[in-house]
Amino acid sequence: MTNVEQNRLGLNNLLQQRYGASAATHLRWKSVRNGTDHSPTWIVIAYIDDIEYGQGSGGNKGTAKEMAAGVALRQLRRQWAHLLH
């Protein structure tokens, strides 16, 4: 696994800790492509239970998603700190 996937993996693991087998039903991604065909910019937003937790942007969808996952992961760790110990 590459470092590029670490935030998404961490987010999925955290959601599984919290929600168990139903974790995937709590996470939703929204992606928007802007720019030209030669120079696109992707914006990806991570929603947990329909609340925006992270947003990222990048030259490809994977990079933007990874950035959004990182922001969401940090937010959730702070918010759920008392539940994770």
Order of alpha helices (4+ residues) and beta strands (2+ residues): alpha-beta-beta-beta-alpha
